[in-house]
Amino acid sequence: MTQLLEIQWPNHYEPRNCPIHIQNELDMAASQDNVWAWLTRVTLWPTWYVNSANIEILEGSGPDLKEATRFRWKTFGVTITSTVLEYVPNERIAWNGHAFGIDVYHAWVLAPSTKGCRVLTEETQHGWLARFGKLLMPNRMYRFHQLWLEGLERKAYAGLPPAA
């Protein structure tokens, strides 16, 4: 039986309250522990996810994301400040993101599968910049989130990230 993966949305970010909602899912040939380790090692994202750069931990011990970690990073050409709002080790992580013209919530849920680990990621957005980006490039975020998942699977399949 397949476990239903669901995001626990704060009201402000529920898909019905947002003009933009993207959902990607991948059943990965990798252990859940490895997937979690690579996903939360935020400082290594640029080594395997092309749409991330300039990652800086602002609050928290780093290099791994944990509850209340604040970090700044660049994605889709925009520098965003994010805070981890949900954190259940090896199961769930979600952060918000704020920049001029954008207010986002990005959540991830992991669950064991017969292949290894199922991963669901969803993002909702408010703001004029988000709507403008969707209008000009309607499938861009979906494509890049799929690349994020595929890169995560490759790294997790190969093993754990190097020791911090």
Secondary structure, DSSP 8 states (H G I E B T S, - for coil): ----------GGG-GGG-SEEEEEEEEESS-HHHHHHHHHBGGGGGGT-TT-EEEEEEESS-SB--TT-EEEEEETTEEEEEEEEEEETTTEEEEEEEETTEEEEEEEEEEE-SSSEEEEEEEEEESHHHHHHHHHSTTHHHHHHHHHHHHHHHHHHH------
